[in-house]
Amino acid sequence: MPQNPLMNPESLSAALIVVDQQIDFQPGGTLPVPGGDQIVEGICELMHKFKTIVLSQDSHPYGHISFASSHKGKKPYDILSLDDLNNSNFESLFSKDCLKNYLLSIPLHQQVLWPDHCVPGTVGWGFDPRLPVDKADLILRKGKRLDCDSYSAFQENDGRSTGLAGYLREKSINTLYVVGLAGDYCVNWSAHDAALLGFEVIYDFSLTRFVDSDPVNTKQIIQRLKKSGVHVEEDTSPA
């Protein structure tokens, strides 16, 4: 249960945002987040408390720009950067002009390359079966564009809106409780963008897990979120 005084799950102005709690991001999936399955029970409890619930769902087509397999010689977790485009041996499913335009449009002009994951119709695309999906008011599918990734539930990596902010405002939602996977990527960016869009945001470390759980990375994420105005619940952060 949320302990932050800003949050009342029964309030009609509050919403729970469950980010990408999908099979591929849990142990046994193609892009497993360590301990990603350990938070499901707590998320389920929250889903029985909140009046408004949004589930985001990573949904990438085969050959997606973020897949390492789309770029010859690249391995999962490599970085795709503008420097690669100057390498005469570099080959990709995408043209160099397409890649250049994309990289210039995203933060740091870099794209982490991932194992193929969350392709619609695959087992890994689905939500953890323990989640009461029928309680969700909205399932937001993101990352559907072949040539653009989308970490945040609020905007794609190149800044295009997903429409979620408008949906929540139409329901007079102003406070968000954000949980799910992964804490240093999609949960991080969703909370960050929501705060910049004017929502009151609570990020709960007890109900997320990190791709990179190194303490230095964790500290940097916390600092960045706080700087953007997110209320970070650190007392119950995972070890």
PyRosetta script that sets phi, psi and omega in degrees:
from pyrosetta import init, pose_from_sequence

init()
pose = pose_from_sequence("MPQNPLMNPESLSAALIVVDQQIDFQPGGTLPVPGGDQIVEGICELMHKFKTIVLSQDSHPYGHISFASSHKGKKPYDILSLDDLNNSNFESLFSKDCLKNYLLSIPLHQQVLWPDHCVPGTVGWGFDPRLPVDKADLILRKGKRLDCDSYSAFQENDGRSTGLAGYLREKSINTLYVVGLAGDYCVNWSAHDAALLGFEVIYDFSLTRFVDSDPVNTKQIIQRLKKSGVHVEEDTSPA")
pose.set_psi(1, 139.0)
pose.set_omega(1, 177.0)
pose.set_phi(2, -61.9)
pose.set_psi(2, 136.7)
pose.set_omega(2, 177.5)
pose.set_phi(3, -106.5)
pose.set_psi(3, -13.0)
pose.set_omega(3, -177.6)
pose.set_phi(4, -63.8)
pose.set_psi(4, 129.3)
pose.set_omega(4, -178.0)
pose.set_phi(5, -63.3)
pose.set_psi(5, -17.7)
pose.set_omega(5, 177.6)
pose.set_phi(6, -72.2)
pose.set_psi(6, -19.3)
pose.set_omega(6, -170.0)
pose.set_phi(7, -108.3)
pose.set_psi(7, 126.9)
pose.set_omega(7, 170.8)
pose.set_phi(8, -126.1)
pose.set_psi(8, 105.3)
pose.set_omega(8, -176.1)
pose.set_phi(9, -58.0)
pose.set_psi(9, -25.3)
pose.set_omega(9, -178.7)
pose.set_phi(10, -80.2)
pose.set_psi(10, -12.3)
pose.set_omega(10, -176.5)
pose.set_phi(11, -68.3)
pose.set_psi(11, 139.3)
pose.set_omega(11, 177.7)
pose.set_phi(12, -73.8)
pose.set_psi(12, -11.3)
pose.set_omega(12, 179.8)
pose.set_phi(13, -98.3)
pose.set_psi(13, 6.5)
pose.set_omega(13, -179.1)
pose.set_phi(14, -113.8)
pose.set_psi(14, 148.4)
pose.set_omega(14, 177.5)
pose.set_phi(15, -139.2)
pose.set_psi(15, 147.8)
pose.set_omega(15, 173.4)
pose.set_phi(16, -98.5)
pose.set_psi(16, 125.4)
pose.set_omega(16, 176.2)
pose.set_phi(17, -108.6)
pose.set_psi(17, 111.7)
pose.set_omega(17, 178.5)
pose.set_phi(18, -100.8)
pose.set_psi(18, 113.1)
pose.set_omega(18, -172.1)
pose.set_phi(19, -96.0)
pose.set_psi(19, 115.7)
pose.set_omega(19, 164.7)
pose.set_phi(20, 50.2)
pose.set_psi(20, 45.4)
pose.set_omega(20, 177.6)
pose.set_phi(21, -83.8)
pose.set_psi(21, 72.2)
pose.set_omega(21, -171.7)
pose.set_phi(22, -114.2)
pose.set_psi(22, 158.8)
pose.set_omega(22, -175.7)
pose.set_phi(23, -58.0)
pose.set_psi(23, -40.2)
pose.set_omega(23, -177.5)
pose.set_phi(24, -64.9)
pose.set_psi(24, -21.4)
pose.set_omega(24, -179.8)
pose.set_phi(25, -94.5)
pose.set_psi(25, 4.0)
pose.set_omega(25, 179.6)
pose.set_phi(26, -110.6)
pose.set_psi(26, 162.3)
pose.set_omega(26, 179.4)
pose.set_phi(27, -49.4)
pose.set_psi(27, 131.4)
pose.set_omega(27, -176.2)
pose.set_phi(28, 97.6)
pose.set_psi(28, -15.1)
pose.set_omega(28, 177.7)
pose.set_phi(29, -82.5)
pose.set_psi(29, 176.4)
pose.set_omega(29, -177.2)
pose.set_phi(30, -78.4)
pose.set_psi(30, -20.0)
pose.set_omega(30, 176.9)
pose.set_phi(31, -133.8)
pose.set_psi(31, 66.7)
pose.set_omega(31, -171.9)
pose.set_phi(32, -71.4)
pose.set_psi(32, 133.7)
pose.set_omega(32, 172.5)
pose.set_phi(33, -96.5)
pose.set_psi(33, 121.4)
pose.set_omega(33, -177.4)
pose.set_phi(34, -52.8)
pose.set_psi(34, 126.3)
pose.set_omega(34, 179.8)
pose.set_phi(35, 75.4)
pose.set_psi(35, 11.0)
pose.set_omega(35, -176.0)
pose.set_phi(36, -62.5)
pose.set_psi(36, -21.9)
pose.set_omega(36, 178.5)
pose.set_phi(37, -86.7)
pose.set_psi(37, -11.2)
pose.set_omega(37, -174.7)
pose.set_phi(38, -76.3)
pose.set_psi(38, -14.8)
pose.set_omega(38, -174.9)
pose.set_phi(39, -97.6)
pose.set_psi(39, -4.1)
pose.set_omega(39, -172.3)
pose.set_phi(40, -64.7)
pose.set_psi(40, -41.8)
pose.set_omega(40, -178.2)
pose.set_phi(41, -59.5)
pose.set_psi(41, -44.5)
pose.set_omega(41, 179.2)
pose.set_phi(42, -64.7)
pose.set_psi(42, -38.2)
pose.set_omega(42, 177.8)
pose.set_phi(43, -65.6)
pose.set_psi(43, -40.3)
pose.set_omega(43, 177.7)
pose.set_phi(44, -59.4)
pose.set_psi(44, -40.7)
pose.set_omega(44, 178.0)
pose.set_phi(45, -60.3)
pose.set_psi(45, -42.8)
pose.set_omega(45, 178.7)
pose.set_phi(46, -65.6)
pose.set_psi(46, -36.6)
pose.set_omega(46, -178.6)
pose.set_phi(47, -66.5)
pose.set_psi(47, -18.7)
pose.set_omega(47, 175.1)
pose.set_phi(48, -89.0)
pose.set_psi(48, -3.0)
pose.set_omega(48, -177.7)
pose.set_phi(49, -107.2)
pose.set_psi(49, -39.3)
pose.set_omega(49, -173.0)
pose.set_phi(50, -78.0)
pose.set_psi(50, 146.2)
pose.set_omega(50, 177.3)
pose.set_phi(51, -79.1)
pose.set_psi(51, -33.3)
pose.set_omega(51, -179.1)
pose.set_phi(52, -123.5)
pose.set_psi(52, 128.6)
pose.set_omega(52, -176.8)
pose.set_phi(53, -134.4)
pose.set_psi(53, 132.3)
pose.set_omega(53, 174.2)
pose.set_phi(54, -120.1)
pose.set_psi(54, 130.1)
pose.set_omega(54, 172.9)
pose.set_phi(55, -107.6)
pose.set_psi(55, 124.9)
pose.set_omega(55, 170.8)
pose.set_phi(56, -93.7)
pose.set_psi(56, 148.6)
pose.set_omega(56, -176.2)
pose.set_phi(57, -137.3)
pose.set_psi(57, 112.6)
pose.set_omega(57, 175.4)
pose.set_phi(58, -60.5)
pose.set_psi(58, 130.5)
pose.set_omega(58, -174.5)
pose.set_phi(59, -143.9)
pose.set_psi(59, 92.1)
pose.set_omega(59, -175.1)
pose.set_phi(60, -108.1)
pose.set_psi(60, 134.0)
pose.set_omega(60, 173.4)
pose.set_phi(61, -72.5)
pose.set_psi(61, 158.4)
pose.set_omega(61, 173.1)
pose.set_phi(62, -56.7)
pose.set_psi(62, 142.9)
pose.set_omega(62, -179.6)
pose.set_phi(63, 77.2)
pose.set_psi(63, 22.1)
pose.set_omega(63, -178.0)
pose.set_phi(64, -63.1)
pose.set_psi(64, 149.9)
pose.set_omega(64, -176.5)
pose.set_phi(65, -62.0)
pose.set_psi(65, -23.9)
pose.set_omega(65, -178.7)
pose.set_phi(66, -87.8)
pose.set_psi(66, -4.0)
pose.set_omega(66, -178.9)
pose.set_phi(67, -85.1)
pose.set_psi(67, 131.1)
pose.set_omega(67, 176.3)
pose.set_phi(68, -58.8)
pose.set_psi(68, -32.5)
pose.set_omega(68, -178.5)
pose.set_phi(69, -66.2)
pose.set_psi(69, -13.9)
pose.set_omega(69, 178.7)
pose.set_phi(70, -83.4)
pose.set_psi(70, -5.4)
pose.set_omega(70, -175.0)
pose.set_phi(71, -132.7)
pose.set_psi(71, 113.6)
pose.set_omega(71, -174.9)
pose.set_phi(72, -58.9)
pose.set_psi(72, 132.1)
pose.set_omega(72, 177.3)
pose.set_phi(73, 86.6)
pose.set_psi(73, -6.5)
pose.set_omega(73, 179.3)
pose.set_phi(74, -93.5)
pose.set_psi(74, 145.5)
pose.set_omega(74, 178.8)
pose.set_phi(75, -114.5)
pose.set_psi(75, 157.4)
pose.set_omega(75, 175.1)
pose.set_phi(76, -52.7)
pose.set_psi(76, 136.7)
pose.set_omega(76, 179.4)
pose.set_phi(77, 80.0)
pose.set_psi(77, 0.1)
pose.set_omega(77, 168.1)
pose.set_phi(78, -67.2)
pose.set_psi(78, 165.3)
pose.set_omega(78, 177.1)
pose.set_phi(79, -108.4)
pose.set_psi(79, 131.7)
pose.set_omega(79, 172.2)
pose.set_phi(80, -96.1)
pose.set_psi(80, 123.1)
pose.set_omega(80, -177.5)
pose.set_phi(81, -133.8)
pose.set_psi(81, 173.0)
pose.set_omega(81, 178.8)
pose.set_phi(82, -61.3)
pose.set_psi(82, -28.1)
pose.set_omega(82, 178.8)
pose.set_phi(83, -61.1)
pose.set_psi(83, -32.7)
pose.set_omega(83, -179.9)
pose.set_phi(84, -61.4)
pose.set_psi(84, -31.2)
pose.set_omega(84, -176.2)
pose.set_phi(85, -71.7)
pose.set_psi(85, -16.8)
pose.set_omega(85, 178.2)
pose.set_phi(86, -90.7)
pose.set_psi(86, -2.2)
pose.set_omega(86, -180.0)
pose.set_phi(87, -89.3)
pose.set_psi(87, 118.4)
pose.set_omega(87, -176.0)
pose.set_phi(88, -65.2)
pose.set_psi(88, -20.2)
pose.set_omega(88, 179.9)
pose.set_phi(89, -89.6)
pose.set_psi(89, -5.1)
pose.set_omega(89, -177.6)
pose.set_phi(90, -72.1)
pose.set_psi(90, 131.5)
pose.set_omega(90, 177.2)
pose.set_phi(91, -130.0)
pose.set_psi(91, 144.9)
pose.set_omega(91, -177.3)
pose.set_phi(92, -150.8)
pose.set_psi(92, 159.3)
pose.set_omega(92, 171.9)
pose.set_phi(93, -68.8)
pose.set_psi(93, -15.6)
pose.set_omega(93, -177.7)
pose.set_phi(94, -108.1)
pose.set_psi(94, 147.3)
pose.set_omega(94, 177.2)
pose.set_phi(95, -68.0)
pose.set_psi(95, 157.0)
pose.set_omega(95, 179.3)
pose.set_phi(96, -64.9)
pose.set_psi(96, -32.7)
pose.set_omega(96, 177.3)
pose.set_phi(97, -65.0)
pose.set_psi(97, -42.3)
pose.set_omega(97, 178.4)
pose.set_phi(98, -62.3)
pose.set_psi(98, -47.3)
pose.set_omega(98, -179.3)
pose.set_phi(99, -63.5)
pose.set_psi(99, -41.3)
pose.set_omega(99, 179.6)
pose.set_phi(100, -62.2)
pose.set_psi(100, -47.1)
pose.set_omega(100, -179.8)
pose.set_phi(101, -61.0)
pose.set_psi(101, -40.3)
pose.set_omega(101, 179.8)
pose.set_phi(102, -67.3)
pose.set_psi(102, -50.2)
pose.set_omega(102, -177.2)
pose.set_phi(103, -61.1)
pose.set_psi(103, -37.4)
pose.set_omega(103, 179.1)
pose.set_phi(104, -69.1)
pose.set_psi(104, -17.8)
pose.set_omega(104, -176.4)
pose.set_phi(105, -93.8)
pose.set_psi(105, -6.6)
pose.set_omega(105, -173.4)
pose.set_phi(106, -114.7)
pose.set_psi(106, 158.8)
pose.set_omega(106, -179.0)
pose.set_phi(107, -55.7)
pose.set_psi(107, 137.1)
pose.set_omega(107, 178.3)
pose.set_phi(108, 64.9)
pose.set_psi(108, -1.3)
pose.set_omega(108, -179.3)
pose.set_phi(109, 56.5)
pose.set_psi(109, 36.5)
pose.set_omega(109, 179.8)
pose.set_phi(110, -137.9)
pose.set_psi(110, 147.3)
pose.set_omega(110, 176.5)
pose.set_phi(111, -125.6)
pose.set_psi(111, 121.7)
pose.set_omega(111, 170.9)
pose.set_phi(112, -69.0)
pose.set_psi(112, 134.6)
pose.set_omega(112, 179.3)
pose.set_phi(113, -98.5)
pose.set_psi(113, 130.1)
pose.set_omega(113, -171.2)
pose.set_phi(114, -113.1)
pose.set_psi(114, 160.6)
pose.set_omega(114, 166.5)
pose.set_phi(115, -60.6)
pose.set_psi(115, 153.6)
pose.set_omega(115, 174.2)
pose.set_phi(116, -54.8)
pose.set_psi(116, 131.3)
pose.set_omega(116, -176.9)
pose.set_phi(117, -156.1)
pose.set_psi(117, 155.4)
pose.set_omega(117, 171.8)
pose.set_phi(118, 53.0)
pose.set_psi(118, 44.7)
pose.set_omega(118, 174.6)
pose.set_phi(119, -84.0)
pose.set_psi(119, 124.9)
pose.set_omega(119, -178.1)
pose.set_phi(120, -51.2)
pose.set_psi(120, 135.1)
pose.set_omega(120, -180.0)
pose.set_phi(121, 95.4)
pose.set_psi(121, -15.9)
pose.set_omega(121, 176.6)
pose.set_phi(122, -86.9)
pose.set_psi(122, 160.0)
pose.set_omega(122, 179.1)
pose.set_phi(123, -59.8)
pose.set_psi(123, -41.6)
pose.set_omega(123, -176.4)
pose.set_phi(124, -65.6)
pose.set_psi(124, -20.6)
pose.set_omega(124, 178.6)
pose.set_phi(125, -70.0)
pose.set_psi(125, -26.3)
pose.set_omega(125, -174.5)
pose.set_phi(126, -72.9)
pose.set_psi(126, 160.8)
pose.set_omega(126, 175.7)
pose.set_phi(127, -75.7)
pose.set_psi(127, 157.4)
pose.set_omega(127, 171.1)
pose.set_phi(128, -53.8)
pose.set_psi(128, 128.1)
pose.set_omega(128, -174.3)
pose.set_phi(129, -63.5)
pose.set_psi(129, -14.3)
pose.set_omega(129, 178.2)
pose.set_phi(130, -77.0)
pose.set_psi(130, -18.6)
pose.set_omega(130, -178.2)
pose.set_phi(131, -69.6)
pose.set_psi(131, 134.1)
pose.set_omega(131, 175.5)
pose.set_phi(132, -79.2)
pose.set_psi(132, 74.6)
pose.set_omega(132, -173.2)
pose.set_phi(133, -58.4)
pose.set_psi(133, -28.8)
pose.set_omega(133, -178.9)
pose.set_phi(134, -64.5)
pose.set_psi(134, -15.3)
pose.set_omega(134, 178.8)
pose.set_phi(135, -83.6)
pose.set_psi(135, -9.5)
pose.set_omega(135, -178.2)
pose.set_phi(136, -73.7)
pose.set_psi(136, 136.4)
pose.set_omega(136, 174.3)
pose.set_phi(137, -80.4)
pose.set_psi(137, -27.5)
pose.set_omega(137, -177.5)
pose.set_phi(138, -150.2)
pose.set_psi(138, 135.5)
pose.set_omega(138, 167.4)
pose.set_phi(139, -109.0)
pose.set_psi(139, 113.8)
pose.set_omega(139, -177.3)
pose.set_phi(140, -99.9)
pose.set_psi(140, 113.2)
pose.set_omega(140, 179.7)
pose.set_phi(141, -93.4)
pose.set_psi(141, 125.8)
pose.set_omega(141, -174.5)
pose.set_phi(142, -127.0)
pose.set_psi(142, 160.5)
pose.set_omega(142, -178.1)
pose.set_phi(143, 77.5)
pose.set_psi(143, 23.0)
pose.set_omega(143, -175.7)
pose.set_phi(144, -79.6)
pose.set_psi(144, -21.0)
pose.set_omega(144, 179.1)
pose.set_phi(145, -73.3)
pose.set_psi(145, 130.8)
pose.set_omega(145, -176.2)
pose.set_phi(146, -60.2)
pose.set_psi(146, -34.9)
pose.set_omega(146, -171.8)
pose.set_phi(147, -106.5)
pose.set_psi(147, 24.1)
pose.set_omega(147, 178.3)
pose.set_phi(148, -156.1)
pose.set_psi(148, 134.3)
pose.set_omega(148, 175.8)
pose.set_phi(149, -88.9)
pose.set_psi(149, 166.1)
pose.set_omega(149, 179.1)
pose.set_phi(150, -147.6)
pose.set_psi(150, 99.3)
pose.set_omega(150, 175.0)
pose.set_phi(151, -77.8)
pose.set_psi(151, -50.0)
pose.set_omega(151, -175.7)
pose.set_phi(152, -74.6)
pose.set_psi(152, 145.9)
pose.set_omega(152, 172.9)
pose.set_phi(153, -76.8)
pose.set_psi(153, -10.2)
pose.set_omega(153, -175.7)
pose.set_phi(154, -102.0)
pose.set_psi(154, -30.1)
pose.set_omega(154, 175.9)
pose.set_phi(155, -152.9)
pose.set_psi(155, 149.0)
pose.set_omega(155, 178.1)
pose.set_phi(156, -73.5)
pose.set_psi(156, 168.0)
pose.set_omega(156, -172.1)
pose.set_phi(157, -61.6)
pose.set_psi(157, -23.8)
pose.set_omega(157, 178.2)
pose.set_phi(158, -91.7)
pose.set_psi(158, 7.9)
pose.set_omega(158, 175.2)
pose.set_phi(159, 96.8)
pose.set_psi(159, -6.2)
pose.set_omega(159, 179.6)
pose.set_phi(160, -69.8)
pose.set_psi(160, 132.8)
pose.set_omega(160, -177.9)
pose.set_phi(161, -68.9)
pose.set_psi(161, 144.0)
pose.set_omega(161, 173.0)
pose.set_phi(162, -87.2)
pose.set_psi(162, -11.3)
pose.set_omega(162, -178.0)
pose.set_phi(163, 91.8)
pose.set_psi(163, -4.6)
pose.set_omega(163, -175.8)
pose.set_phi(164, -65.8)
pose.set_psi(164, -40.4)
pose.set_omega(164, -179.1)
pose.set_phi(165, -59.6)
pose.set_psi(165, -44.2)
pose.set_omega(165, 178.7)
pose.set_phi(166, -63.4)
pose.set_psi(166, -39.5)
pose.set_omega(166, 178.1)
pose.set_phi(167, -60.2)
pose.set_psi(167, -46.3)
pose.set_omega(167, -178.3)
pose.set_phi(168, -67.5)
pose.set_psi(168, -38.6)
pose.set_omega(168, 179.7)
pose.set_phi(169, -66.1)
pose.set_psi(169, -36.1)
pose.set_omega(169, 177.4)
pose.set_phi(170, -62.8)
pose.set_psi(170, -26.6)
pose.set_omega(170, 177.9)
pose.set_phi(171, -94.1)
pose.set_psi(171, 8.4)
pose.set_omega(171, 179.6)
pose.set_phi(172, 60.5)
pose.set_psi(172, 33.8)
pose.set_omega(172, 176.5)
pose.set_phi(173, -84.9)
pose.set_psi(173, 131.2)
pose.set_omega(173, 177.3)
pose.set_phi(174, -128.6)
pose.set_psi(174, -8.5)
pose.set_omega(174, -178.3)
pose.set_phi(175, -127.2)
pose.set_psi(175, 131.5)
pose.set_omega(175, -175.6)
pose.set_phi(176, -125.0)
pose.set_psi(176, 138.4)
pose.set_omega(176, 174.3)
pose.set_phi(177, -113.1)
pose.set_psi(177, 114.7)
pose.set_omega(177, -169.0)
pose.set_phi(178, -110.5)
pose.set_psi(178, 127.5)
pose.set_omega(178, -178.5)
pose.set_phi(179, -141.0)
pose.set_psi(179, 174.8)
pose.set_omega(179, 174.3)
pose.set_phi(180, 118.3)
pose.set_psi(180, -149.5)
pose.set_omega(180, -173.3)
pose.set_phi(181, -129.6)
pose.set_psi(181, 148.5)
pose.set_omega(181, -14.7)
pose.set_phi(182, -100.1)
pose.set_psi(182, 153.0)
pose.set_omega(182, -171.5)
pose.set_phi(183, -63.4)
pose.set_psi(183, -27.5)
pose.set_omega(183, -178.7)
pose.set_phi(184, -98.9)
pose.set_psi(184, -0.8)
pose.set_omega(184, 177.6)
pose.set_phi(185, -125.0)
pose.set_psi(185, -92.2)
pose.set_omega(185, -169.9)
pose.set_phi(186, -69.3)
pose.set_psi(186, -35.6)
pose.set_omega(186, 176.2)
pose.set_phi(187, -70.3)
pose.set_psi(187, -43.3)
pose.set_omega(187, 177.9)
pose.set_phi(188, -56.1)
pose.set_psi(188, -54.7)
pose.set_omega(188, -176.5)
pose.set_phi(189, -68.5)
pose.set_psi(189, -34.3)
pose.set_omega(189, 177.7)
pose.set_phi(190, -64.1)
pose.set_psi(190, -45.3)
pose.set_omega(190, 178.9)
pose.set_phi(191, -65.1)
pose.set_psi(191, -44.8)
pose.set_omega(191, -179.6)
pose.set_phi(192, -58.5)
pose.set_psi(192, -50.6)
pose.set_omega(192, -177.1)
pose.set_phi(193, -67.0)
pose.set_psi(193, -38.1)
pose.set_omega(193, 179.0)
pose.set_phi(194, -61.0)
pose.set_psi(194, -42.0)
pose.set_omega(194, 178.9)
pose.set_phi(195, -64.4)
pose.set_psi(195, -42.3)
pose.set_omega(195, 179.2)
pose.set_phi(196, -65.5)
pose.set_psi(196, -25.3)
pose.set_omega(196, 178.1)
pose.set_phi(197, -84.3)
pose.set_psi(197, 0.0)
pose.set_omega(197, 173.5)
pose.set_phi(198, 101.8)
pose.set_psi(198, 4.1)
pose.set_omega(198, 177.4)
pose.set_phi(199, -83.0)
pose.set_psi(199, 150.4)
pose.set_omega(199, 168.8)
pose.set_phi(200, -80.8)
pose.set_psi(200, 123.1)
pose.set_omega(200, -170.5)
pose.set_phi(201, -125.9)
pose.set_psi(201, 133.5)
pose.set_omega(201, 174.4)
pose.set_phi(202, -117.7)
pose.set_psi(202, 126.7)
pose.set_omega(202, -179.1)
pose.set_phi(203, -112.6)
pose.set_psi(203, 118.8)
pose.set_omega(203, -172.5)
pose.set_phi(204, -104.6)
pose.set_psi(204, 111.0)
pose.set_omega(204, -179.3)
pose.set_phi(205, -66.5)
pose.set_psi(205, -23.3)
pose.set_omega(205, -179.4)
pose.set_phi(206, -72.3)
pose.set_psi(206, -17.6)
pose.set_omega(206, -177.0)
pose.set_phi(207, -121.4)
pose.set_psi(207, 39.6)
pose.set_omega(207, 170.1)
pose.set_phi(208, -150.5)
pose.set_psi(208, 163.6)
pose.set_omega(208, 174.3)
pose.set_phi(209, -140.1)
pose.set_psi(209, 156.1)
pose.set_omega(209, -172.3)
pose.set_phi(210, -105.3)
pose.set_psi(210, 146.8)
pose.set_omega(210, 167.2)
pose.set_phi(211, -65.5)
pose.set_psi(211, -46.1)
pose.set_omega(211, 178.9)
pose.set_phi(212, -117.2)
pose.set_psi(212, 100.9)
pose.set_omega(212, -175.3)
pose.set_phi(213, -91.3)
pose.set_psi(213, 13.3)
pose.set_omega(213, 176.1)
pose.set_phi(214, -55.3)
pose.set_psi(214, 134.5)
pose.set_omega(214, -177.4)
pose.set_phi(215, -55.5)
pose.set_psi(215, -33.7)
pose.set_omega(215, 179.0)
pose.set_phi(216, -65.5)
pose.set_psi(216, -43.5)
pose.set_omega(216, 178.4)
pose.set_phi(217, -63.8)
pose.set_psi(217, -43.2)
pose.set_omega(217, 179.2)
pose.set_phi(218, -59.2)
pose.set_psi(218, -45.1)
pose.set_omega(218, -179.6)
pose.set_phi(219, -62.3)
pose.set_psi(219, -40.9)
pose.set_omega(219, 180.0)
pose.set_phi(220, -64.6)
pose.set_psi(220, -39.9)
pose.set_omega(220, 178.3)
pose.set_phi(221, -63.3)
pose.set_psi(221, -45.9)
pose.set_omega(221, 179.4)
pose.set_phi(222, -59.0)
pose.set_psi(222, -46.9)
pose.set_omega(222, -178.6)
pose.set_phi(223, -62.3)
pose.set_psi(223, -42.1)
pose.set_omega(223, -179.0)
pose.set_phi(224, -65.4)
pose.set_psi(224, -43.1)
pose.set_omega(224, -179.7)
pose.set_phi(225, -64.6)
pose.set_psi(225, -44.7)
pose.set_omega(225, 179.4)
pose.set_phi(226, -62.7)
pose.set_psi(226, -38.7)
pose.set_omega(226, 179.9)
pose.set_phi(227, -63.2)
pose.set_psi(227, -32.8)
pose.set_omega(227, 179.6)
pose.set_phi(228, -83.5)
pose.set_psi(228, -2.5)
pose.set_omega(228, 176.2)
pose.set_phi(229, 100.4)
pose.set_psi(229, 7.6)
pose.set_omega(229, 179.3)
pose.set_phi(230, -79.1)
pose.set_psi(230, 139.4)
pose.set_omega(230, 174.2)
pose.set_phi(231, -87.6)
pose.set_psi(231, 112.4)
pose.set_omega(231, -175.8)
pose.set_phi(232, -99.7)
pose.set_psi(232, 122.0)
pose.set_omega(232, 176.4)
pose.set_phi(233, -87.9)
pose.set_psi(233, 100.9)
pose.set_omega(233, -175.9)
pose.set_phi(234, -96.3)
pose.set_psi(234, -18.5)
pose.set_omega(234, -171.8)
pose.set_phi(235, -60.4)
pose.set_psi(235, -29.5)
pose.set_omega(235, -177.7)
pose.set_phi(236, -112.2)
pose.set_psi(236, 25.9)
pose.set_omega(236, -178.6)
pose.set_phi(237, -65.0)
pose.set_psi(237, 144.8)
pose.set_omega(237, -178.3)
pose.set_phi(238, -66.1)
pose.set_psi(238, 150.7)
pose.set_omega(238, 179.2)
pose.set_phi(239, -67.4)
pose.dump_pdb("model.pdb")
